[in-house]
Amino acid sequence: MTARVRWVVALLAALVCHIAPVLAQKSADTVRIALREPIIGVDSYFDPKEETTLSVRAVFDTLIFYDEQDGVMKPLLAKSWRRVDERTLEFELRDDVKWHDGKPFSARDVVYTINWLIDPNNKLRFTSNYKWVESVVSPAPGLVRITGKAPYALDMLNLAFGFHILPEHIHASLADKVTFATKPVGTGPYRALQVSASNGILLQRNDNYRHGGAKAPTNVKRFHLVSMPDKQTQTAQLLTGGVELIGDLTKDELEAFHGNPMLARGISPGSVYAYLLLDARGRSGLKPVQDKRVRQAIMMAIDRPAIARSLVSSEAKPLDVICLPHQFGCESDLKAPSFDIDRARELMVEAGYANGFDLEIVTTGRSNQMGEAVANVLRRINIRASVRPATFVAYRNMQQQGQYAALISAWTSYGGQPDMAAHMDFFYGAPARDFAGDPRLPEIAALGENTLDETVRKALYREALNRINDNAYVTVVSTLPAQYAFSANLNVRKNAIQGLGFSVFDIAWK
């Protein structure tokens, strides 16, 4: 935290002691949440970022709901389901659900939504989430059958995380589908009263919501989501009662609120981590990192636990594999190279690089500071490392062209999906993302997705994780727990899947 931010926090903390607690919006029954990113609308199909997901999951429903507290699928718009065969799922829908405009929900809405998602003419982000679907039909009133192009182990998770259902009677008639995001109509526990880039998103509890016990609204009547990119402004607003919750805080920013009786702090483990990837495949043309010993030396030179504690949070930690313990298939016999500076130096000598080499580390987003820390420690093994911060667009272009030899970035398992397949697809599911050059890893990525046998899948992912660690292709430097501060009038339940660390279903008045 800069000196100026510390000064602002200290000044406002003193001021807050003289401000009555009635400034908080409990009496108005509105929880105001400051968001860093700009508000485009309530539609993650076109704008799939965490801040958008916060409102989308409040306004819309999916067929089924993954309850991260219990770790199981639960009914939502579908009251039951069955697997007809390896490629086909059948859902029996509820007949008592209405859209926010009062129109009845039906199978027509499900069929319309999925057909729209799989239409190649629609320019959506992350189309890979939908391309596994071959067809969707309604064989009888209240029934929907979804057939995949092949057996797909993630079909249920995809439907729970990425297929919020749209109202055919509104969405189908829109010439520009993007405009729906500013006047969304869903079936969810909160309805959107206002969507504005300047005034934010105002959500009001849908008191007619009866069908989602696992996704029930809390005792908060309204949520007001406000775009507030400047962290100092967010801090000032929280301290003076202008908002009730701010997130995406660094370790220092969170600690600045310690001891304030009007505020509480939260750290949720989340599903995001920062990773270091090295170009073993040689796409960048930098020969040293193609040597396994050099990659091992780089990873052994990094004291990952120390970086996690000092830069991220007291609850951050490195991982020995590129997945999280609660995710299916996250089991390995071999651990990632651990901190051993002496062995790192020996490996550099053995590889013929005792005098080191130049290495540019590309970083993205909140990984920039971590990149600087890694660059500093690599100098201890004579690697002359520099850091090149990149925007998301620049990073993606460099990835497509294979233009980085080392990358430190963050990854969130496709919105927190609790399955190893998400990690395999992200790192090895497409040639442009593959910097390992190990032909077995793309094979495992495909096989793991296209078999339903859990025993087979676990064996495949164990093999993949062993290969990744043995060859030092990529390592997790630190988990990135979500850190937030909020009014002491609130209870905020930790959410291990949401990237922000909470959803509106986790926030309630005391």
C-alpha positions in Angstrom: 0.0 0.0 0.0 1.3 3.4 -0.9 2.0 6.1 1.7 -0.9 8.1 0.3 -3.4 5.3 0.7 -2.2 4.6 4.3 -2.6 8.3 5.0 -6.2 8.3 3.6 -7.1 5.2 5.6 -5.7 6.6 8.8 -7.5 9.9 8.3 -10.8 8.4 7.5 -10.5 5.8 10.3 -10.2 8.7 12.7 -13.2 10.4 11.1 -15.3 7.2 11.2 -15.1 7.2 15.0 -17.3 10.3 14.9 -19.8 9.0 12.3 -23.0 7.3 13.6 -23.4 3.7 12.6 -26.8 4.6 11.0 -24.8 5.5 7.9 -24.8 1.9 7.0 -27.8 1.0 4.8 -29.3 -1.7 7.1 -32.3 0.6 7.7 -32.8 1.0 4.0 -32.2 -2.7 3.5 -29.7 -2.2 0.7 -26.2 -3.6 0.6 -23.9 -1.6 -1.6 -20.9 -3.4 -3.2 -18.1 -1.6 -4.9 -16.7 -3.3 -8.0 -13.4 -2.6 -9.7 -14.5 -3.4 -13.2 -16.8 -1.3 -15.3 -20.5 -2.4 -15.6 -21.6 -3.4 -19.1 -24.7 -5.4 -18.1 -26.0 -8.6 -16.6 -24.9 -11.1 -19.2 -21.8 -13.3 -18.8 -22.2 -14.8 -22.2 -20.8 -11.6 -23.7 -19.0 -10.2 -20.6 -17.7 -13.3 -18.7 -15.9 -11.7 -15.7 -16.3 -12.3 -12.0 -18.1 -9.0 -11.4 -20.7 -9.9 -14.1 -21.1 -13.4 -12.7 -22.1 -11.9 -9.3 -25.2 -10.3 -10.8 -25.9 -13.1 -13.4 -26.2 -15.8 -10.8 -28.6 -13.6 -8.8 -30.9 -12.7 -11.7 -30.8 -16.0 -13.7 -31.1 -19.7 -13.0 -29.5 -22.8 -14.5 -31.1 -26.2 -14.8 -29.1 -27.5 -11.9 -27.0 -25.9 -9.2 -23.7 -26.9 -7.8 -23.8 -26.3 -4.0 -20.1 -25.7 -3.1 -20.9 -25.9 0.6 -22.1 -29.5 0.2 -20.1 -30.4 -2.9 -23.1 -31.8 -4.8 -25.5 -31.0 -7.6 -29.0 -29.8 -6.5 -32.2 -29.2 -8.4 -33.1 -25.7 -9.7 -35.1 -25.2 -12.9 -35.0 -29.0 -13.3 -36.5 -30.9 -10.4 -34.9 -34.2 -11.5 -32.5 -35.6 -14.1 -31.2 -38.9 -15.5 -28.5 -40.1 -17.9 -30.2 -41.8 -20.8 -27.0 -43.0 -22.3 -23.3 -41.9 -22.5 -24.1 -38.8 -24.5 -27.6 -37.9 -23.4 -29.1 -36.2 -20.3 -32.8 -35.8 -19.7 -34.2 -33.2 -17.3 -37.7 -33.0 -15.9 -38.5 -29.3 -15.4 -40.5 -27.5 -12.7 -43.9 -26.3 -13.8 -44.3 -23.6 -11.2 -41.6 -21.1 -12.2 -42.2 -17.7 -13.7 -40.0 -15.1 -15.3 -39.7 -11.8 -13.6 -42.2 -10.3 -16.0 -44.8 -12.9 -14.9 -44.6 -15.2 -18.0 -44.4 -18.9 -17.3 -41.0 -20.7 -17.7 -41.1 -23.7 -20.0 -39.0 -26.2 -21.9 -39.2 -23.8 -24.9 -36.9 -21.4 -23.0 -34.3 -24.2 -22.4 -34.3 -25.4 -26.0 -34.1 -21.8 -27.3 -31.2 -20.9 -25.0 -29.1 -23.9 -25.7 -29.7 -23.7 -29.5 -28.7 -20.0 -29.4 -25.5 -20.9 -27.4 -24.4 -23.5 -29.9 -25.1 -21.5 -33.0 -21.7 -20.8 -34.6 -23.0 -17.5 -35.9 -23.2 -16.0 -32.4 -19.9 -14.4 -31.4 -19.7 -15.4 -27.7 -16.8 -15.6 -25.4 -15.6 -19.0 -24.3 -17.6 -20.9 -26.9 -15.7 -24.1 -25.9 -18.1 -24.2 -22.9 -21.0 -24.9 -25.3 -19.5 -26.7 -28.3 -19.8 -30.1 -26.7 -23.6 -30.0 -27.3 -24.9 -31.7 -30.4 -28.6 -31.1 -30.0 -31.4 -30.2 -27.5 -35.0 -31.2 -27.8 -38.2 -31.3 -25.7 -39.7 -34.8 -26.3 -42.7 -34.1 -24.1 -44.0 -31.1 -22.1 -41.8 -30.4 -19.2 -38.9 -32.6 -20.5 -35.7 -31.6 -22.1 -33.0 -33.9 -23.6 -29.5 -32.6 -24.2 -27.2 -34.8 -26.4 -23.5 -34.3 -26.6 -21.3 -34.9 -29.6 -19.4 -37.5 -27.6 -19.4 -38.7 -24.0 -18.4 -35.6 -22.0 -17.5 -35.9 -18.3 -18.1 -32.2 -17.6 -21.6 -32.0 -19.1 -23.3 -31.6 -15.7 -20.8 -29.1 -14.4 -21.0 -27.0 -17.6 -24.8 -26.9 -17.3 -24.5 -25.8 -13.7 -21.8 -23.2 -14.1 -22.3 -21.8 -17.6 -25.8 -22.3 -19.0 -28.1 -19.7 -17.4 -31.5 -20.0 -19.1 -32.9 -17.0 -21.1 -36.6 -16.0 -21.8 -37.4 -16.9 -25.4 -40.3 -14.5 -25.5 -37.9 -11.6 -25.0 -34.5 -12.6 -26.1 -35.5 -14.2 -29.5 -37.0 -11.0 -30.8 -34.0 -8.8 -30.1 -31.9 -7.8 -33.2 -29.0 -7.0 -31.0 -28.7 -9.5 -28.2 -26.2 -7.4 -26.3 -29.0 -5.0 -25.3 -30.7 -7.7 -23.2 -27.9 -7.2 -20.7 -29.2 -3.8 -19.8 -32.9 -4.9 -19.3 -32.5 -8.5 -18.1 -35.4 -10.7 -17.2 -34.6 -13.9 -15.4 -36.2 -16.4 -13.0 -33.6 -15.9 -10.2 -33.9 -14.9 -6.6 -33.2 -11.2 -7.4 -34.6 -9.1 -10.2 -32.7 -6.2 -11.9 -34.5 -2.9 -11.3 -31.6 -0.9 -12.9 -28.6 -1.6 -15.0 -26.5 1.5 -15.8 -22.8 2.0 -16.5 -22.9 5.2 -14.4 -25.4 4.3 -11.6 -24.7 0.6 -11.3 -26.9 -2.5 -11.0 -29.8 -2.4 -8.5 -31.0 -5.9 -7.6 -34.2 -6.4 -5.6 -35.2 -9.7 -3.9 -37.8 -11.7 -5.8 -40.2 -12.6 -3.0 -42.0 -15.0 -5.3 -38.9 -17.2 -5.6 -39.8 -20.6 -4.4 -37.8 -23.1 -6.5 -34.2 -22.8 -5.4 -33.6 -23.9 -1.9 -29.9 -24.2 -2.6 -29.9 -20.7 -4.1 -32.4 -19.0 -1.9 -32.2 -15.2 -1.3 -31.0 -14.0 2.0 -32.6 -11.4 4.3 -31.1 -8.6 2.2 -33.9 -6.9 0.1 -31.6 -5.0 -2.3 -28.1 -5.1 -3.6 -26.6 -2.1 -5.3 -23.5 -3.0 -7.4 -21.5 0.1 -8.2 -18.4 0.4 -10.5 -15.7 2.1 -8.5 -12.3 1.4 -10.2 -10.2 3.6 -7.9 -9.2 1.7 -4.7 -8.7 4.9 -2.7 -12.3 5.9 -3.5 -13.6 2.4 -2.5 -11.7 2.7 0.8 -13.1 6.1 1.6 -16.6 5.0 0.7 -16.4 2.0 3.0 -15.0 4.0 5.9 -17.7 6.7 5.6 -20.6 4.4 5.1 -21.0 5.0 1.3 -20.7 1.2 0.6 -21.0 -1.9 2.7 -18.5 -4.1 1.0 -15.3 -3.8 -1.1 -13.3 -6.7 -2.5 -10.2 -7.6 -4.5 -7.9 -6.3 -1.7 -4.2 -6.9 -1.4 -2.7 -8.1 1.9 -1.7 -4.5 2.9 -5.0 -3.1 2.0 -6.9 -5.7 4.0 -4.6 -5.2 7.0 -5.3 -1.4 7.0 -8.8 -2.1 8.3 -7.6 -4.1 11.3 -8.9 -2.8 14.6 -11.8 -0.8 13.2 -14.9 -1.9 15.2 -17.3 -0.8 12.4 -15.8 -3.1 9.9 -15.0 -6.8 9.4 -12.5 -8.5 7.2 -12.8 -11.7 5.2 -10.5 -14.1 3.4 -12.0 -16.8 1.3 -9.8 -19.6 -0.1 -11.4 -19.3 -3.6 -10.3 -21.3 -6.6 -7.8 -18.9 -8.1 -4.0 -19.4 -8.1 -0.9 -17.8 -9.6 1.3 -20.1 -11.6 4.7 -20.0 -13.3 4.8 -21.6 -16.7 8.0 -22.3 -18.6 8.4 -22.8 -22.4 9.6 -26.4 -22.5 8.3 -26.7 -26.0 10.6 -24.0 -27.3 8.0 -21.9 -29.0 9.8 -18.7 -27.8 13.1 -19.8 -29.1 14.9 -19.5 -25.7 17.0 -22.6 -25.5 17.8 -22.8 -21.8 14.2 -23.3 -20.6 13.9 -26.3 -23.0 16.3 -28.1 -20.6 14.5 -29.9 -17.8 17.3 -29.2 -15.4 17.0 -25.4 -15.9 13.3 -25.5 -15.4 13.8 -27.4 -12.1 16.5 -25.0 -11.1 14.2 -22.0 -11.7 11.4 -23.6 -9.6 13.8 -24.6 -6.8 15.2 -21.1 -6.6 11.7 -19.7 -5.7 10.7 -19.9 -2.0 7.0 -20.2 -2.8 5.7 -20.4 0.8 7.6 -17.1 1.6 6.2 -15.3 -1.5 2.7 -16.5 -0.7 2.9 -15.3 2.9 4.6 -12.0 2.2 2.8 -10.9 -1.0 -0.6 -12.5 -0.9 -2.1 -13.3 2.5 -1.7 -15.2 5.7 -3.9 -17.9 4.2 -2.2 -18.1 0.8 -0.1 -21.1 0.1 1.8 -22.8 -2.8 0.3 -26.0 -4.3 2.2 -29.2 -5.1 0.0 -29.7 -8.2 -1.8 -27.5 -10.6 -5.2 -28.1 -9.1 -7.0 -27.7 -5.8 -7.5 -30.5 -3.2 -11.3 -30.4 -3.5 -11.3 -30.9 -7.3 -12.0 -34.3 -8.8 -8.8 -36.0 -10.0 -6.4 -33.8 -8.1 -4.1 -36.6 -6.9 -0.4 -37.0 -7.6 2.6 -39.2 -6.6 5.2 -36.5 -7.4 5.4 -33.1 -5.9 6.4 -29.9 -7.6 10.1 -29.0 -7.1 10.5 -27.4 -3.7 12.8 -24.6 -2.5 16.4 -25.6 -2.6 18.8 -22.9 -3.7 21.9 -25.0 -3.5 20.5 -27.7 -5.7 19.2 -25.1 -8.1 22.8 -23.8 -8.5 24.1 -27.3 -9.1 21.4 -27.9 -11.8 22.4 -24.7 -13.6 26.0 -25.9 -13.7 25.0 -29.4 -14.8 23.0 -27.8 -17.6 25.9 -25.7 -18.8 24.4 -22.4 -17.6 26.6 -21.5 -14.6 26.9 -18.0 -15.8 23.1 -17.8 -16.3 21.1 -16.2 -19.2 18.6 -13.5 -19.8 15.0 -14.3 -19.1 11.9 -12.1 -19.6 8.9 -13.0 -17.4 5.6 -11.9 -18.8 3.0 -11.1 -16.1 -0.7 -10.3 -16.1 -3.0 -8.5 -13.8 -2.4 -8.9 -10.1 0.6 -11.2 -10.8 2.9 -8.2 -11.6 4.3 -7.9 -8.1 4.8 -11.6 -7.8 6.8 -11.5 -11.1 9.1 -8.9 -9.6 9.7 -11.1 -6.5 10.5 -14.1 -8.7 12.8 -12.1 -10.9 14.8 -10.9 -7.9 15.3 -14.4 -6.5 16.4 -15.8 -9.9 19.4 -13.6 -9.8 20.7 -15.8 -7.0 21.3 -18.5 -9.7 22.6 -16.0 -12.2 19.5 -15.7 -14.3 19.1 -12.1 -15.4 15.4 -11.9 -15.2 13.2 -8.9 -16.1 9.4 -8.5 -15.9 7.1 -7.5 -18.7 3.6 -6.6 -17.5 1.0 -7.3 -20.2 -2.7 -6.6 -20.6 -5.0 -9.5 -21.1 -5.3 -8.8 -24.8 -1.5 -8.6 -25.2 -1.0 -11.7 -23.2 -3.5 -13.7 -25.4 -1.7 -12.5 -28.5 1.7 -13.5 -27.2 0.2 -16.9 -26.2 -1.2 -17.5 -29.7 2.2 -16.6 -31.2 4.3 -18.5 -28.6 6.2 -15.4 -27.7 7.0 -15.8 -24.0 9.5 -18.1 -22.4 8.2 -17.6 -18.9 4.7 -16.5 -17.7 3.3 -15.7 -14.3 -0.5 -15.4 -14.4 -3.6 -16.3 -12.6 -6.1 -19.1 -13.3 -9.5 -19.7 -11.9 -10.5 -23.2 -13.2 -13.2 -21.9 -15.6 -15.2 -20.2 -12.8 -14.2 -22.6 -10.1 -15.3 -25.9 -11.7 -14.3 -28.6 -9.2 -12.7 -31.0 -11.7 -9.2 -31.6 -13.0 -10.4 -31.5 -16.6 -10.6 -27.7 -16.5 -6.9 -27.4 -15.7 -5.9 -29.9 -18.4 -8.0 -28.1 -21.0 -6.6 -24.7 -20.0 -2.9 -25.7 -20.2 -3.0 -28.5 -22.9 -6.4 -28.5 -24.6 -5.3 -26.4 -27.6 -1.9 -26.1 -29.4 -1.8 -22.4 -28.8 -2.0 -22.9 -25.1 0.5 -25.8 -25.0 4.0 -24.7 -23.9 5.1 -28.2 -22.7 5.4 -30.0 -26.0 4.6 -33.3 -24.3 2.3 -35.3 -26.7 0.8 -37.3 -23.9 -0.7 -34.3 -22.1 -3.1 -33.3 -24.9 -4.1 -37.0 -25.2 -4.9 -37.1 -21.5 -6.8 -33.8 -21.7 -9.0 -35.3 -24.4 -9.4 -38.7 -22.8 -10.2 -37.3 -19.4 -13.1 -35.2 -20.9 -14.5 -38.0 -23.0 -14.9 -40.9 -20.6 -17.4 -41.1 -17.8 -15.6 -43.8 -15.8 -14.3 -42.1 -12.7 -11.6 -44.7 -12.0 -10.2 -44.3 -15.5 -10.3 -40.5 -15.2 -8.5 -40.5 -11.9 -5.7 -42.6 -13.3 -5.3 -40.4 -16.3 -5.1 -37.2 -14.2 -2.6 -38.8 -11.8 -0.4 -39.7 -14.8 -0.7 -36.1 -16.1 0.2 -34.5 -12.8 3.2 -36.8 -12.3 4.5 -35.8 -15.8 3.9 -32.1 -15.2 5.8 -32.2 -11.9 8.6 -34.5 -13.1 9.3 -32.3 -16.1 8.8 -29.0 -14.3 6.4 -27.6 -17.0 4.4 -25.4 -14.6 4.1 -24.8 -10.9 1.7 -23.0 -8.6 3.5 -20.1 -6.9 0.6 -19.3 -4.6 -3.1 -19.6 -4.2 -4.9 -16.2 -4.4 -7.5 -16.1 -1.7 -10.2 -13.5 -2.2 -9.8 -10.7 0.4 -12.6 -8.3 1.2 -13.8 -5.9 3.9 -17.3 -5.1 4.9 -19.7 -3.5 7.4 -19.8 -5.1 10.8 -23.6 -5.2 10.3 -23.2 -8.0 7.8 -22.4 -11.7 7.9 -20.5 -12.8 4.8 -20.1 -16.5 4.4 -16.8 -17.7 2.7 -17.3 -19.1 -0.8 -14.5 -21.3 -2.1 -15.6 -21.2 -5.7 -16.5 -17.6 -6.5 -13.5 -15.6 -7.6 -14.6 -12.6 -5.6 -14.9 -14.8 -2.5 -18.6 -14.4 -2.1 -22.0 -14.3 -3.9 -25.1 -12.5 -3.0 -26.4 -15.7 -1.4 -23.5 -15.5 1.0 -24.3 -12.0 2.3 -26.9 -11.3 5.1 -27.7 -8.8 7.7 -26.9 -9.8 11.3 
